[in-house]
């Protein structure tokens, strides 16, 4: 089972939702970089479960323990190995799923691929729990990018048809992105946040779930990062973003909306600013031309499906009896994962950009 990514910064994520520990190895990270563990803990807390009524009530501290790769708080050139010890599993809640796969989940396909002994408890290695190690790697990369003047930030763009404001794709600043991190519910518009909260609770009270989108921006990225075709920023970010469970789509810049424009409307016209820097007056391209950064803000949006584990009775099959049956799921599940996915999208973006920048400098 392969869960590795990266070319210059190579990561491998290991563990299962209900295993004693989950974690990540990071190979190729720059030597001598001091990791701010307090900032990393704050970043991890944004994704952690059990914080409020909008997420699963499984409570995990998600404390990062570094087992190797650091000396006196600085990266020492060896492989970084970091783990999180699981402490709040309720494995008995998943006993029926060995026979009855959840609709919309990987239970069935995982059993067919890996055999009857595959562990489905908590979703196993397919669980959103495995985004915590991704956030360890991405959070470290975010700190390294910040030391280079590059800031990554994201927000809830929509939930079940309720929209937050979009980023100003031309003028978004690092300060605005950083300010979002301090919000308990990451929306630009506080009014939209309240409507989204109500929509999530309505789905929860109806024993159902909802999905939505996350918008991410990277500012301070210099011109010239990336390349054509498979070396492009869109290709690389998409690969890592689709490693996040429940992701169903991604778009950059104007994305699918650009299909409704004329070329004269979609083209971002160039100009020299007062400092003699080439910029564009619009940013429909999302900061990327030919797979290469043009130094405008990098903008993309990610679509997340509704959480498949819901409390309504659903039709499924009994793999053992080979007959149609029904399933009533128990356990603790998110009525919406979008709000917890915001830092995960940031992590995937930061990991990608850091990996590409290191490659450019070799």
DODOMAR-533502 format. One record per residue: residue in three letters; x, y, z of N, C-alpha, C in turn. Coordinates in pm, whole numbers, padded with zeros to 5 digits, always signed. Layout:
alaXYZXYZXYZ
...
This chain:
unk+00085-00119+00000+00000+00000+00000+00089+00124+00000
unk+00084+00203-00106+00175+00315-00125+00107+00446-00086
unk+00165+00520+00007+00115+00652+00043+00231+00748+00053
unk+00299+00765-00062+00416+00851-00068+00397+00960-00172
unk+00467+01070-00154+00457+01183-00247+00586+01262-00244
unk+00607+01342-00350+00720+01432-00354+00837+01380-00434
unk+00913+01473-00489+01032+01439-00566+01159+01484-00496
unk+01156+01600-00435+01273+01654-00365+01254+01646-00213
unk+01135+01682-00167+01094+01651-00030+01001+01530-00042
unk+01048+01416+00000+00972+01292-00017+00907+01254+00116
unk+00777+01237+00114+00707+01199+00237+00640+01063+00219
unk+00629+00991+00327+00551+00867+00332+00465+00872+00457
unk+00334+00855+00439+00240+00856+00550+00207+00713+00588
unk+00206+00682+00719+00182+00546+00763+00081+00543+00878
unk+00024+00423+00899-00071+00404+01007-00214+00392+00958
unk-00304+00361+01051-00446+00353+01023-00521+00433+01129
unk-00648+00457+01101-00730+00539+01191-00727+00489+01334
unk-00730+00355+01353-00736+00299+01488-00609+00226+01529
unk-00500+00248+01456-00372+00188+01497-00315+00267+01615
unk-00218+00212+01686-00162+00284+01801-00104+00421+01766
unk-00051+00432+01645+00008+00560+01605-00011+00580+01455
unk-00008+00705+01416-00003+00744+01275+00114+00839+01261
unk+00168+00852+01140+00282+00940+01129+00331+00959+00987
unk+00445+01026+00976+00502+01060+00846+00653+01058+00854
unk+00717+01013+00744+00860+01032+00729+00882+01137+00621
unk+00981+01222+00642+01011+01332+00550+01159+01324+00515
unk+01188+01302+00389+01327+01289+00343+01357+01401+00243
unk+01471+01467+00259+01512+01570+00165+01482+01712+00211
unk+01431+01727+00332+01402+01862+00381+01533+01936+00407
unk+01538+02068+00380+01662+02144+00398+01722+02130+00538
unk+01853+02122+00544+01925+02105+00671+01937+02238+00743
unk+01930+02234+00876+01955+02352+00958+01836+02443+00976
unk+01717+02398+00939+01597+02481+00957+01537+02454+01095
unk+01512+02561+01169+01456+02548+01303+01304+02541+01296
unk+01247+02430+01340+01102+02412+01339+01042+02472+01465
unk+00945+02558+01447+00873+02618+01559+00762+02521+01600
unk+00786+02441+01702+00691+02337+01740+00563+02396+01797
unk+00570+02513+01857+00449+02578+01908+00357+02619+01793
unk+00416+02676+01687+00337+02714+01570+00281+02591+01500
unk+00361+02484+01496+00314+02360+01434+00196+02303+01512
unk+00202+02309+01645+00092+02260+01728-00036+02341+01703
unk-00021+02472+01687-00138+02557+01659-00197+02522+01523
unk-00112+02493+01425-00161+02453+01293-00234+02320+01301
unk-00178+02224+01373-00241+02093+01388-00376+02105+01458
unk-00387+02197+01552-00513+02215+01627-00627+02259+01537
unk-00596+02327+01429-00701+02372+01337-00768+02253+01267
unk-00698+02143+01251-00753+02024+01186-00810+01923+01286
unk-00768+01932+01411-00796+01828+01509-00945+01804+01530
unk-00983+01679+01562-01124+01647+01585-01168+01684+01725
unk-01301+01677+01747-01356+01689+01881-01360+01828+01939
unk-01347+01931+01856-01341+02067+01908-01478+02129+01932
unk-01577+02092+01851-01707+02158+01858-01815+02067+01801
unk-01936+02117+01796-02051+02038+01751-02054+02018+01601
unk-01963+02084+01528-01962+02074+01381-01873+01962+01330
unk-01803+01893+01420-01711+01787+01377-01732+01663+01463
unk-01663+01555+01427-01671+01432+01503-01634+01456+01650
unk-01695+01380+01738-01666+01396+01881-01551+01307+01927
unk-01484+01240+01833-01361+01171+01869-01259+01276+01911
unk-01207+01264+02031-01115+01365+02084-00972+01312+02081
unk-00888+01379+02004-00746+01344+01995-00664+01471+02010
unk-00559+01464+02091-00474+01582+02112-00393+01616+01988
unk-00364+01516+01905-00282+01533+01785-00148+01600+01815
unk-00089+01561+01927+00043+01612+01964+00149+01545+01878
unk+00232+01624+01814+00337+01572+01726+00459+01536+01808
unk+00507+01413+01790+00629+01367+01858+00734+01337+01750
unk+00845+01407+01755+00953+01385+01659+01045+01276+01713
unk+01060+01170+01636+01145+01057+01676+01285+01064+01616
unk+01299+01136+01504+01431+01152+01443+01427+01272+01349
unk+01546+01315+01308+01556+01423+01209+01579+01561+01266
unk+01570+01577+01399+01593+01707+01462+01704+01696+01566
unk+01790+01796+01566+01891+01810+01669+01882+01952+01723
unk+01852+01963+01852+01833+02095+01914+01728+02177+01840
unk+01623+02109+01795+01512+02178+01731+01532+02211+01585
unk+01649+02178+01530+01677+02207+01389+01688+02078+01308
unk+01647+02085+01182+01661+01970+01094+01809+01939+01075
unk+01843+01808+01086+01985+01772+01086+02028+01694+00962
unk+01940+01683+00863+01976+01617+00739+01933+01472+00731
unk+01903+01411+00845+01853+01274+00842+01702+01274+00819
unk+01646+01158+00795+01503+01149+00769+01425+01192+00894
unk+01332+01284+00875+01244+01327+00984+01135+01221+00999
unk+01119+01170+01120+01011+01076+01150+00929+01136+01264
unk+00802+01161+01237+00714+01222+01337+00587+01139+01350
unk+00541+01123+01473+00422+01041+01496+00321+01116+01582
unk+00196+01069+01574+00089+01109+01663+00033+00980+01723
unk+00025+00973+01855-00027+00854+01920-00179+00865+01933
unk-00250+00767+01875-00395+00764+01887-00434+00723+02029
unk-00543+00781+02079-00580+00753+02218-00731+00737+02239
unk-00813+00763+02136-00957+00767+02159-01033+00686+02054
unk-00983+00564+02026-01049+00478+01929-01168+00406+01994
unk-01272+00381+01913-01384+00296+01957-01409+00194+01847
unk-01321+00094+01842-01318+00003+01729-01444-00082+01715
unk-01513-00109+01828-01633-00192+01821-01742-00129+01735
unk-01739+00002+01719-01839+00071+01636-01832+00028+01490
unk-01720-00034+01450-01697-00064+01308-01704-00213+01277
unk-01742-00297+01376-01737-00441+01357-01826-00489+01243
unk-01942-00428+01224-02035-00471+01121-01984-00440+00980
unk-01892-00344+00969-01848-00298+00838-01757-00399+00767
unk-01706-00498+00839-01631-00604+00773-01720-00684+00679
unk-01850-00686+00709-01946-00758+00625-02026-00664+00537
unk-02063-00547+00591-02151-00455+00520-02076-00325+00488
unk-02029-00308+00365-01955-00186+00330-02045-00063+00329
unk-01990+00048+00376-02064+00175+00374-02076+00229+00232
unk-02197+00268+00190-02210+00337+00061-02127+00465+00062
unk-02054+00488-00048-01976+00611-00061-01839+00605+00003
unk-01807+00494+00072-01679+00482+00141-01591+00380+00070
unk-01466+00372+00111-01370+00279+00049-01377+00139+00108
unk-01470+00111+00198-01477-00021+00261-01478-00134+00157
unk-01566-00122+00057-01582-00229-00041-01457-00244-00129
unk-01410-00135-00188-01296-00144-00280-01169-00188-00207
unk-01151-00143-00082-01033-00184-00005-01036-00333+00023
unk-01155-00385+00059-01168-00529+00085-01137-00609-00042
unk-01187-00561-00156-01165-00634-00280-01018-00631-00322
unk-00950-00521-00294-00810-00510-00336-00714-00579-00239
unk-00737-00561-00107-00639-00607-00008-00681-00733+00065
unk-00804-00781+00042-00844-00908+00100-00924-00896+00228
unk-00971-01009+00274-01064-01013+00388-01002-00964+00518
unk-00870-00965+00526-00804-00923+00650-00781-00772+00658
unk-00821-00699+00551-00802-00554+00558-00883-00496+00673
unk-00823-00408+00750-00884-00351+00870-00965-00227+00834
unk-01098-00237+00847-01184-00123+00808-01214-00031+00926
unk-01166-00063+01046-01200+00018+01164-01161+00164+01141
unk-01259+00251+01154-01234+00394+01136-01199+00433+00993
unk-01216+00339+00900-01176+00365+00762-01035+00320+00732
unk-00965+00269+00835-00829+00219+00814-00736+00325+00758
unk-00659+00287+00655-00564+00380+00595-00633+00479+00500
unk-00763+00458+00474-00838+00547+00387-00906+00658+00466
unk-00887+00660+00594-00956+00755+00682-00901+00896+00670
unk-00988+00993+00692-00944+01132+00701-00849+01154+00817
unk-00841+01058+00909-00746+01067+01020-00603+01078+00967
unk-00577+01021+00850-00442+01022+00793-00404+01158+00735
unk-00497+01254+00737-00459+01389+00697-00380+01460+00807
unk-00383+01405+00929-00302+01465+01036-00153+01456+01006
unk-00099+01338+00966+00042+01335+00927+00073+01423+00807
unk-00022+01435+00714-00001+01526+00600+00017+01669+00651
unk-00060+01704+00755-00049+01839+00812+00083+01859+00886
unk+00141+01752+00939+00274+01765+01000+00374+01810+00892
unk+00378+01734+00781+00472+01766+00673+00441+01902+00612
unk+00313+01927+00584+00275+02054+00524+00297+02172+00616
unk+00272+02152+00746+00294+02261+00842+00439+02301+00852
unk+00530+02202+00846+00673+02232+00846+00711+02306+00718
unk+00656+02261+00606+00685+02329+00478+00631+02472+00477
unk+00516+02493+00540+00462+02630+00548+00559+02721+00623
unk+00617+02672+00730+00714+02753+00805+00836+02784+00718
unk+00884+02686+00643+00999+02709+00556+00966+02810+00447
unk+00847+02799+00388+00805+02895+00285+00794+03036+00342
unk+00742+03047+00464+00731+03180+00527+00867+03244+00544
unk+00969+03162+00569+01105+03217+00582+01156+03269+00448
unk+01090+03228+00338+01124+03275+00203+01029+03384+00154
unk+00940+03431+00243+00847+03537+00206+00723+03487+00133
unk+00692+03359+00145+00577+03299+00076+00475+03254+00180
unk+00351+03294+00163+00245+03264+00259+00135+03183+00192
unk+00090+03078+00261-00019+02994+00214-00137+03009+00309
unk-00257+03027+00253-00376+03038+00337-00500+02994+00262
unk-00603+02956+00337-00726+02907+00274-00846+02942+00360
unk-00964+02923+00303-01088+02946+00378-01198+02857+00321
unk-01306+02845+00396-01425+02775+00348-01488+02860+00239
unk-01492+02811+00117-01551+02888+00007-01701+02866-00003
unk-01748+02745+00032-01890+02716+00029-01919+02588+00104
unk-02042+02576+00152-02093+02452+00209-02237+02436+00165
unk-02266+02331+00091-02402+02296+00049-02474+02414-00016
unk-02401+02487-00101-02462+02597-00175-02459+02731-00108
unk-02409+02738+00015-02395+02866+00086-02251+02914+00067
unk-02235+03032+00007-02103+03080-00033-02045+03182+00064
unk-01916+03169+00089-01840+03275+00153-01791+03369+00042
unk-01738+03484+00079-01674+03571-00020-01553+03499-00077
unk-01517+03530-00201-01395+03476-00259-01278+03569-00230
unk-01158+03514-00237-01039+03597-00227-01037+03699-00340
unk-00983+03817-00312-00948+03911-00418-00825+03855-00488
unk-00843+03794-00603-00736+03716-00666-00620+03801-00713
unk-00638+03934-00721-00530+04024-00763-00458+04083-00643
unk-00532+04118-00538-00476+04197-00429-00468+04128-00294
unk-00500+03999-00287-00493+03929-00159-00352+03940-00101
unk-00344+03964+00031-00214+03985+00096-00183+03874+00196
unk-00057+03864+00231-00014+03767+00331-00082+03795+00465
unk-00099+03922+00498-00161+03960+00625-00306+03911+00631
unk-00377+03920+00520-00516+03873+00516-00523+03722+00532
unk-00430+03651+00471-00429+03506+00483-00397+03464+00626
unk-00301+03530+00688-00262+03497+00824-00376+03527+00922
unk-00449+03635+00898-00560+03672+00988-00669+03566+00989
unk-00688+03496+00877-00788+03391+00871-00758+03277+00967
unk-00629+03251+00991-00590+03140+01077-00641+03157+01219
unk-00661+03280+01260-00705+03305+01397-00855+03290+01417
unk-00929+03266+01311-01074+03253+01324-01110+03110+01363
unk-01205+03094+01457-01246+02959+01495-01319+02885+01383
unk-01379+02959+01291-01448+02901+01176-01403+02982+01056
unk-01326+02921+00965-01245+02996+00870-01324+03044+00749
unk-01401+03151+00767-01469+03220+00658-01424+03365+00655
unk-01424+03425+00538-01393+03568+00526-01507+03650+00583
unk-01630+03612+00546-01751+03683+00587-01810+03612+00709
unk-01815+03680+00823-01866+03619+00945-02015+03585+00933
unk-02087+03662+00853-02228+03632+00831-02245+03501+00756
unk-02160+03478+00656-02164+03351+00583-02128+03236+00675
unk-02034+03258+00767-01994+03154+00862-02112+03107+00945
unk-02194+03201+00992-02310+03164+01073-02412+03084+00992
unk-02432+03121+00867-02525+03045+00781-02473+02905+00754
unk-02342+02894+00734-02282+02764+00708-02292+02675+00832
unk-02267+02731+00948-02281+02655+01072-02423+02600+01086
unk-02521+02684+01057-02661+02641+01068-02692+02529+00969
unk-02634+02537+00849-02657+02433+00748-02596+02300+00790
unk-02478+02306+00850-02413+02183+00898-02494+02120+01010
unk-02540+02201+01105-02619+02149+01216-02752+02092+01168
unk-02813+02155+01067-02939+02104+01012-02918+01965+00953
unk-02807+01947+00880-02776+01815+00824-02750+01714+00935
unk-02677+01756+01036-02646+01668+01149-02774+01624+01220
unk-02864+01716+01243-02990+01684+01311-03079+01594+01228
unk-03057+01594+01097-03133+01507+01007-03058+01377+00980
unk-02955+01350+01060-02873+01228+01045-02807+01220+00908
unk-02769+01335+00854-02712+01341+00719-02582+01420+00722
unk-02528+01450+00605-02403+01525+00595-02406+01615+00473
unk-02314+01710+00467-02304+01803+00354-02157+01819+00315
unk-02137+01859+00188-02003+01886+00138-01986+02032+00104
unk-01877+02065+00037-01853+02205+00003-01717+02223-00063
unk-01668+02346-00063-01542+02377-00130-01451+02459-00039
unk-01321+02448-00065-01218+02527+00004-01141+02604-00102
unk-01117+02733-00076-01036+02816-00166-00902+02842-00100
unk-00794+02822-00176-00659+02838-00122-00582+02940-00205
unk-00497+03017-00141-00412+03116-00208-00268+03103-00160
unk-00175+03130-00251-00033+03137-00218+00017+03272-00268
unk+00068+03354-00178+00119+03486-00217+00268+03494-00188
unk+00338+03574-00269+00482+03588-00254+00561+03491-00338
unk+00492+03408-00416+00561+03311-00501+00628+03384-00617
unk+00756+03363-00637+00825+03434-00746+00786+03381-00883
unk+00814+03459-00987+00790+03413-01123+00888+03302-01159
unk+00841+03204-01236+00932+03105-01291+00933+02969-01225
unk+00847+02947-01125+00842+02815-01061+00749+02725-01142
unk+00794+02606-01176+00710+02512-01250+00764+02484-01389
unk+00680+02426-01473+00720+02390-01608+00600+02341-01686
unk+00621+02301-01811+00508+02259-01895+00458+02119-01859
unk+00337+02093-01901+00274+01961-01893+00282+01901-01752
unk+00348+01788-01736+00346+01718-01608+00433+01785-01502
unk+00512+01883-01541+00595+01957-01446+00528+02083-01396
unk+00405+02109-01440+00336+02232-01407+00283+02236-01264
unk+00265+02358-01214+00214+02376-01078+00077+02311-01063
unk-00012+02328-01163-00145+02268-01152-00134+02116-01138
unk-00047+02054-01219-00032+01909-01214+00017+01864-01077
unk+00117+01931-01025+00179+01891-00899+00084+01912-00781
unk+00018+02029-00777-00075+02055-00667-00192+01957-00672
unk-00244+01932-00792-00358+01841-00806-00324+01702-00755
unk-00204+01654-00784-00163+01521-00739-00170+01511-00588
unk-00117+01612-00517-00115+01607-00371-00253+01635-00312
unk-00329+01725-00374-00463+01755-00322-00553+01633-00333
unk-00541+01557-00442-00625+01438-00456-00581+01326-00362
unk-00472+01345-00291-00435+01253-00184-00518+01274-00059
unk-00595+01382-00053-00682+01409+00061-00813+01333+00043
unk-00852+01248+00137-00979+01177+00122-01097+01272+00103
unk-01192+01231+00019-01318+01304-00007-01305+01415-00110
unk-01185+01441-00164-01170+01542-00270-01226+01487-00400
unk-01310+01567-00466-01373+01524-00592-01342+01617-00709
unk-01278+01729-00686-01249+01820-00796-01158+01933-00754
unk-01095+01996-00853-01007+02111-00828-01013+02203-00950
unk-01003+02333-00926-00996+02430-01035-00902+02542-00996
unk-00836+02600-01096-00739+02707-01074-00790+02835-01137
unk-00769+02947-01068-00812+03076-01120-00961+03080-01144
unk-01002+03126-01262-01144+03130-01295-01202+02991-01315
unk-01116+02893-01338-01160+02754-01345-01269+02730-01447
unk-01373+02659-01406-01480+02624-01498-01558+02748-01545
unk-01557+02854-01465-01625+02977-01507-01562+03037-01633
unk-01434+03007-01657-01367+03062-01775-01426+03009-01904
unk-01496+02897-01897-01558+02841-02018-01672+02927-02069
unk-01721+03017-01985-01832+03103-02023-01786+03241-02070
unk-01653+03260-02078-01597+03389-02117-01543+03384-02260
unk-01535+03503-02322-01459+03518-02446-01311+03525-02410
unk-01226+03495-02506-01083+03507-02483-01044+03647-02440
unk-01110+03747-02498-01081+03887-02464-01116+03918-02318
unk-01209+03841-02259-01247+03861-02120-01157+03779-02027
unk-01120+03659-02073-01044+03567-01987-00896+03603-01980
unk-00840+03659-02089-00697+03692-02091-00664+03797-01986
unk-00559+03774-01911-00512+03869-01810-00407+03960-01874
unk-00445+04086-01896-00354+04178-01966-00240+04222-01875
unk-00120+04231-01935+00000+04267-01862+00016+04419-01851
unk+00089+04462-01746+00128+04603-01734+00248+04611-01639
unk+00322+04719-01648+00429+04748-01552+00372+04832-01439
unk+00396+04792-01314+00353+04875-01202+00455+04984-01176
unk+00434+05061-01070+00520+05177-01043+00664+05137-01011
unk+00685+05009-00975+00820+04961-00946+00885+04893-01065
unk+00816+04897-01180+00870+04834-01298+00852+04683-01301
unk+00762+04632-01216+00735+04488-01210+00620+04453-01303
unk+00633+04345-01378+00525+04299-01465+00415+04235-01381
unk+00294+04285-01399+00178+04229-01330+00063+04214-01429
unk-00048+04155-01381-00169+04146-01463-00283+04216-01391
unk-00373+04277-01468-00482+04354-01408-00592+04263-01355
unk-00605+04146-01410-00696+04043-01360-00613+03918-01332
unk-00677+03817-01276-00601+03695-01244-00685+03571-01271
unk-00744+03567-01391-00823+03450-01428-00738+03324-01439
unk-00609+03341-01464-00520+03225-01476-00481+03167-01341
unk-00515+03238-01233-00480+03188-01099-00333+03192-01069
unk-00260+03283-01132-00117+03296-01104-00029+03197-01175
unk-00084+03126-01276-00008+03021-01345-00030+03033-01495
unk+00077+03037-01572+00070+03036-01718+00166+02930-01769
unk+00115+02836-01848+00199+02728-01898+00256+02640-01789
unk+00184+02631-01676+00231+02552-01563+00333+02623-01477
unk+00364+02750-01510+00471+02826-01444+00412+02946-01371
unk+00461+02974-01251+00412+03088-01173+00447+03219-01243
unk+00351+03316-01238+00378+03447-01298+00391+03556-01193
unk+00402+03516-01065+00420+03604-00949+00292+03672-00903
unk+00179+03651-00968+00051+03692-00914+00006+03587-00812
unk-00091+03619-00727-00136+03519-00630-00180+03389-00697
unk-00134+03278-00643-00177+03148-00691-00310+03115-00623
unk-00413+03091-00702-00547+03069-00647-00604+02938-00701
unk-00656+02855-00610-00729+02735-00656-00837+02699-00555
unk-00935+02621-00602-01046+02577-00519-01061+02425-00528
unk-01099+02365-00416-01108+02220-00404-01249+02181-00361
unk-01306+02080-00426-01441+02033-00394-01434+01908-00307
unk-01513+01906-00198-01522+01792-00108-01664+01737-00107
unk-01674+01606-00121-01806+01542-00117-01859+01539+00026
unk-01989+01516+00043-02043+01499+00178-01980+01378+00247
unk-01964+01384+00377-01912+01271+00453-01996+01147+00426
unk-01936+01035+00383-02016+00917+00351-02077+00848+00472
unk-02015+00860+00590-02069+00796+00710-02181+00881+00769
unk-02305+00839+00743-02423+00911+00793-02510+00815+00872
unk-02601+00869+00951-02680+00788+01043-02815+00746+00988
unk-02846+00783+00866-02967+00733+00802-02948+00586+00763
unk-03058+00510+00763-03052+00372+00714-03025+00375+00563
unk-02926+00294+00521-02888+00290+00380-02889+00145+00329
unk-02909+00133+00200-02902+00001+00136-02757-00035+00106
unk-02723-00161+00134-02589-00211+00103-02599-00361+00078
unk-02487-00431+00089-02487-00577+00069-02415-00644+00185
unk-02447-00770+00208-02370-00853+00300-02271-00933+00216
unk-02142-00905+00235-02040-00975+00156-02031-01122+00194
unk-02063-01155+00321-02055-01293+00367-02176-01374+00320
unk-02296-01318+00339-02418-01389+00301-02450-01376+00153
unk-02382-01283+00086-02405-01255-00056-02553-01224-00083
unk-02603-01126-00006-02741-01083-00024-02753-00934+00003
unk-02859-00875-00049-02887-00734-00024-02935-00716+00120
unk-02897-00603+00179-02935-00578+00317-02934-00428+00343
unk-02948-00389+00467-02944-00248+00506-02835-00228+00611
unk-02797-00104+00629-02690-00069+00724-02730+00054+00803
unk-02711+00043+00936-02726+00159+01025-02591+00184+01091
unk-02526+00290+01049-02392+00322+01097-02399+00379+01238
unk-02306+00336+01323-02290+00395+01455-02150+00457+01460
unk-02115+00510+01575-01983+00571+01587-01989+00722+01582
unk-01871+00784+01564-01857+00930+01567-01804+00978+01433
unk-01882+01063+01367-01848+01105+01231-01879+01254+01212
unk-01805+01316+01120-01826+01458+01090-01950+01476+01004
unk-02041+01567+01041-02151+01600+00950-02104+01679+00829
unk-01985+01737+00838-01922+01809+00727-01772+01813+00756
unk-01692+01784+00655-01547+01785+00677-01480+01911+00625
unk-01557+01997+00559-01497+02111+00490-01421+02201+00584
unk-01479+02233+00701-01413+02325+00793-01282+02270+00845
unk-01273+02138+00864-01148+02078+00910-01051+02055+00795
unk-01101+02059+00671-01016+02037+00554-00935+02160+00516
unk-00970+02277+00568-00901+02401+00529-00750+02391+00552
unk-00702+02357+00673-00557+02347+00691-00495+02230+00614
unk-00575+02127+00583-00522+02014+00506-00490+02057+00363
unk-00578+02138+00305-00552+02192+00170-00429+02282+00174
unk-00417+02364+00278-00297+02447+00292-00172+02360+00299
unk-00180+02250+00374-00065+02161+00388-00025+02100+00255
unk-00124+02054+00177-00094+01993+00046-00030+02096-00047
unk-00080+02220-00043-00024+02326-00128+00119+02359-00086
unk+00140+02374+00045+00273+02410+00095+00375+02301+00064
unk+00336+02177+00082+00426+02066+00052+00465+02067-00095
unk+00368+02094-00182+00394+02096-00327+00488+02209-00364
unk+00459+02328-00317+00539+02446-00354+00681+02433-00300
unk+00695+02388-00174+00829+02371-00117+00909+02269-00197
unk+00844+02158-00232+00910+02054-00311+00957+02109-00445
unk+00873+02189-00511+00907+02244-00642+01019+02346-00631
unk+01015+02431-00527+01118+02534-00513+01255+02472-00486
unk+01259+02370-00404+01386+02303-00380+01440+02240-00507
unk+01350+02186-00590+01391+02130-00717+01446+02234-00810
unk+01388+02354-00807+01436+02463-00894+01578+02504-00859
unk+01614+02489-00732+01744+02538-00684+01853+02431-00688
unk+01820+02312-00739+01921+02206-00743+01984+02196-00881
